[in-house]
Amino acid sequence: MSAFEIIGGVYYLKYNRIDNILLSSSMYERFKAEPQQYTEQIAFYNSLNDNYYETKRFTSITSKPSRFDIINIYNNINYVIQTKKHGTVGPTLIFYKAEPKNYIPYVFSSPIYFDDANKSFDRYYIRGLSGQEEHGVWTLGRETEFLFYLGDSYNDLKFSFYVSPLISADISTQVVDVVANGEFICAMEIKETGVYNVVIPNSAITDSRLEILFILPTATSPKELGINNDDRILSLFITEMSISEVC
């Protein structure tokens, strides 16, 4: 349950980069058999049932034990017959889409921090970041992606991010193509540390979801630039970002 946090009695995933939640009856049936001992675990499973969409269920054949030998013999024979007929044994597996029915919207203008002491980006991050460093996080590779859930009503949006580019005598700028929900918004040249702003039209936002993709064609490694022996493909060192409405 460490991948979840409780907000208003509901278990929400801390990370966007999880696509599915898988439950096994070998665990939850064990907890439900002793409800007084496992109240926290049962509350967790009930919350998943109530707040996430089930996408697939695999039900297998199980044997039902009894106190009476004659019934056990009958059940075991039936178990063998059903197994031969259906070919599946083991626990019931339930898949949920890792997206809550009622998501928590991002609060406009609230800062998202990437430094180690105050980091709050995990909820919005999908892919393309390197390891945590003291003052922020480097993009990793040539694509970095974030996902934000928004409220029901909003104007055009201003997406702001505070970054430092990987530059040297051989490369004086980092190019960033900004894509919102699959729609190309703009290309930017990042030449120095600072705050950069992108206006995202309301028409680019669908179903209260905003997926921001950074395409980083000039990303390279410090090793290639002769800075040090770091061979990671880097582009921007991100310290902070936020989204606000354009008045």
C-alpha positions as CSV (number, residue, x, y, z in Angstrom):
1,M,0.0,0.0,0.0
2,S,3.1,2.3,0.0
3,A,2.2,3.4,-3.6
4,F,-1.0,5.0,-2.3
5,E,-1.9,8.0,-0.1
6,I,-5.1,8.5,1.7
7,I,-7.0,11.7,0.9
8,G,-10.5,12.2,2.2
9,G,-10.8,8.5,3.0
10,V,-9.9,7.5,-0.5
11,Y,-6.6,5.7,-1.6
12,Y,-5.0,7.6,-4.4
13,L,-1.9,6.5,-6.3
14,K,1.1,8.7,-5.7
15,Y,2.5,8.1,-9.2
16,N,1.1,8.6,-12.6
17,R,3.4,6.1,-14.2
18,I,1.3,3.1,-13.0
19,D,-1.1,1.8,-15.6
20,N,-2.9,-1.0,-13.8
21,I,-3.6,-2.3,-10.3
22,L,-3.7,-6.0,-9.9
23,L,-5.3,-7.8,-6.9
24,S,-5.1,-11.5,-6.0
25,S,-7.6,-13.4,-4.0
26,S,-4.8,-15.2,-2.3
27,M,-4.2,-12.0,-0.4
28,Y,-7.6,-10.2,0.0
29,E,-9.5,-13.4,0.8
30,R,-7.1,-14.0,3.6
31,F,-7.7,-10.5,5.1
32,K,-11.4,-10.8,4.7
33,A,-11.4,-14.1,6.6
34,E,-10.2,-12.1,9.7
35,P,-11.9,-8.7,9.4
36,Q,-11.2,-7.6,13.0
37,Q,-7.5,-8.2,12.7
38,Y,-7.1,-6.6,9.2
39,T,-9.3,-3.5,9.3
40,E,-6.8,-1.3,7.4
41,Q,-6.2,-3.9,4.6
42,I,-9.9,-4.4,4.1
43,A,-10.5,-0.6,4.0
44,F,-7.8,-0.5,1.3
45,Y,-9.5,-3.2,-0.9
46,N,-12.9,-1.7,-0.4
47,S,-11.6,1.7,-1.5
48,L,-10.1,0.2,-4.7
49,N,-13.5,-1.5,-5.4
50,D,-15.4,1.8,-4.9
51,N,-13.0,4.3,-6.5
52,Y,-11.3,2.5,-9.4
53,Y,-12.7,0.9,-12.6
54,E,-12.4,-2.9,-12.8
55,T,-11.1,-3.8,-16.3
56,K,-10.6,-7.6,-16.2
57,R,-11.3,-10.5,-13.9
58,F,-9.8,-14.0,-14.2
59,T,-11.7,-16.5,-12.0
60,S,-10.1,-19.9,-11.5
61,I,-11.4,-23.2,-10.2
62,T,-10.9,-23.7,-6.5
63,S,-11.4,-26.6,-4.1
64,K,-13.8,-26.1,-1.2
65,P,-12.6,-27.9,2.0
66,S,-15.1,-29.4,4.5
67,R,-15.0,-30.9,7.9
68,F,-16.5,-34.1,6.5
69,D,-14.4,-36.6,4.6
70,I,-17.1,-37.7,2.2
71,I,-17.8,-34.1,1.1
72,N,-14.1,-33.5,0.7
73,I,-13.8,-36.6,-1.6
74,Y,-16.7,-35.3,-3.7
75,N,-15.3,-31.7,-3.8
76,N,-11.8,-33.0,-4.8
77,I,-13.2,-35.2,-7.6
78,N,-15.3,-32.2,-8.9
79,Y,-12.2,-30.0,-8.6
80,V,-10.2,-32.4,-10.9
81,I,-13.1,-32.6,-13.4
82,Q,-13.5,-28.8,-13.5
83,T,-9.8,-28.2,-13.8
84,K,-9.5,-30.7,-16.7
85,K,-12.5,-29.0,-18.4
86,H,-11.5,-25.3,-17.9
87,G,-7.7,-25.6,-17.5
88,T,-7.2,-22.8,-15.0
89,V,-6.4,-23.1,-11.3
90,G,-5.1,-20.7,-8.7
91,P,-6.3,-17.4,-7.2
92,T,-8.8,-15.0,-8.8
93,L,-7.0,-12.0,-10.4
94,I,-8.7,-8.6,-10.7
95,F,-7.3,-5.8,-12.8
96,Y,-8.2,-2.1,-12.2
97,K,-7.4,0.9,-14.4
98,A,-5.0,3.0,-12.4
99,E,-7.1,6.1,-12.7
100,P,-9.6,7.0,-9.9
101,K,-13.3,7.6,-10.7
102,N,-13.0,10.9,-8.9
103,Y,-9.5,12.3,-9.3
104,I,-8.0,15.1,-7.2
105,P,-7.5,18.1,-9.6
106,Y,-4.3,20.1,-9.6
107,V,-4.7,23.5,-7.8
108,F,-3.9,26.2,-10.2
109,S,-0.8,28.3,-9.4
110,S,0.4,25.8,-6.8
111,P,4.2,25.2,-7.2
112,I,5.4,21.7,-8.0
113,Y,8.9,21.2,-6.5
114,F,11.7,19.0,-7.8
115,D,14.3,19.5,-5.1
116,D,15.0,16.7,-2.6
117,A,13.7,18.6,0.5
118,N,10.3,19.7,-0.9
119,K,9.7,17.4,-3.9
120,S,6.0,17.1,-5.0
121,F,6.4,16.1,-8.6
122,D,5.9,12.4,-8.3
123,R,2.1,12.7,-8.5
124,Y,2.4,14.3,-12.0
125,Y,5.5,12.5,-13.4
126,I,5.1,9.7,-16.0
127,R,8.5,9.2,-17.7
128,G,11.8,10.7,-18.7
129,L,13.5,11.9,-15.5
130,S,16.8,10.9,-14.0
131,G,17.5,10.2,-10.3
132,Q,16.7,12.7,-7.6
133,E,19.3,15.3,-6.8
134,E,19.5,17.8,-4.0
135,H,18.2,20.8,-6.0
136,G,16.2,19.2,-8.7
137,V,16.0,16.5,-11.4
138,W,17.5,16.2,-14.9
139,T,15.4,15.1,-17.8
140,L,16.6,11.8,-19.1
141,G,16.6,10.8,-22.7
142,R,14.9,12.7,-25.5
143,E,11.3,12.7,-24.1
144,T,9.9,13.7,-20.7
145,E,6.2,13.5,-19.9
146,F,3.9,14.7,-17.1
147,L,0.1,14.3,-16.5
148,F,-2.2,16.7,-14.7
149,Y,-5.9,16.3,-13.8
150,L,-7.7,19.7,-14.0
151,G,-11.0,21.0,-12.8
152,D,-14.1,21.3,-14.9
153,S,-13.8,24.9,-15.8
154,Y,-10.8,26.9,-16.9
155,N,-9.5,29.3,-19.5
156,D,-6.3,29.1,-21.6
157,L,-3.5,28.0,-19.3
158,K,0.1,29.2,-18.7
159,F,2.5,26.4,-18.1
160,S,5.6,27.6,-16.3
161,F,8.8,25.8,-15.6
162,Y,12.1,26.8,-14.0
163,V,15.0,25.0,-15.6
164,S,18.7,25.1,-16.3
165,P,19.9,23.8,-19.7
166,L,22.9,21.5,-20.3
167,I,25.2,23.7,-22.3
168,S,28.9,24.1,-23.0
169,A,31.3,25.7,-25.4
170,D,30.1,23.2,-28.1
171,I,26.3,23.6,-27.5
172,S,24.9,27.0,-26.5
173,T,21.2,26.1,-26.2
174,Q,18.8,23.3,-25.6
175,V,15.7,23.0,-27.9
176,V,12.4,21.9,-26.3
177,D,9.3,21.0,-28.3
178,V,6.3,21.3,-26.1
179,V,3.3,19.0,-26.8
180,A,0.0,19.1,-25.0
181,N,-2.4,16.2,-25.3
182,G,-0.7,15.2,-28.6
183,E,-1.0,18.8,-30.0
184,F,2.2,20.6,-30.8
185,I,2.3,23.9,-28.9
186,C,5.6,25.5,-29.6
187,A,9.4,25.0,-29.9
188,M,11.6,26.8,-27.4
189,E,15.3,27.6,-27.1
190,I,16.6,27.3,-23.5
191,K,19.9,29.2,-23.3
192,E,20.1,30.0,-19.6
193,T,18.7,29.3,-16.2
194,G,15.3,30.9,-15.7
195,V,11.5,30.6,-15.8
196,Y,10.0,29.8,-19.2
197,N,6.3,30.1,-20.0
198,V,4.0,28.4,-22.5
199,V,0.4,29.3,-23.2
200,I,-1.8,26.2,-23.7
201,P,-5.1,26.9,-25.4
202,N,-8.2,25.5,-23.8
203,S,-9.0,23.7,-27.0
204,A,-6.0,21.4,-26.4
205,I,-7.3,20.1,-23.1
206,T,-9.6,17.0,-23.2
207,D,-11.6,15.4,-20.4
208,S,-9.9,17.6,-17.8
209,R,-6.6,15.9,-18.5
210,L,-3.4,17.7,-19.5
211,E,-0.5,15.6,-20.7
212,I,2.6,17.7,-21.2
213,L,5.4,16.1,-23.3
214,F,8.8,17.7,-23.7
215,I,10.6,16.5,-26.9
216,L,14.3,17.2,-26.4
217,P,16.1,16.8,-29.8
218,T,19.4,18.4,-28.6
219,A,19.8,16.3,-25.4
220,T,23.3,14.9,-25.0
221,S,25.6,13.6,-22.3
222,P,28.1,15.6,-20.2
223,K,30.7,13.0,-21.4
224,E,30.1,13.8,-25.0
225,L,30.6,17.5,-24.2
226,G,33.8,16.8,-22.3
227,I,32.4,18.1,-19.0
228,N,32.8,14.9,-17.0
229,N,32.3,11.1,-17.4
230,D,28.5,11.2,-17.0
231,D,27.1,9.3,-20.0
232,R,23.4,10.0,-19.2
233,I,21.5,11.7,-22.1
234,L,20.4,15.0,-20.4
235,S,18.9,18.3,-21.5
236,L,17.1,20.3,-18.7
237,F,17.6,20.4,-14.9
238,I,14.1,21.1,-13.6
239,T,13.7,22.8,-10.3
240,E,10.0,23.9,-10.2
241,M,6.9,24.1,-12.4
242,S,3.3,25.3,-12.2
243,I,0.1,25.9,-14.2
244,S,-2.1,29.0,-13.9
245,E,-5.1,30.3,-15.8
246,V,-4.6,33.1,-18.4
247,C,-6.9,35.9,-17.4
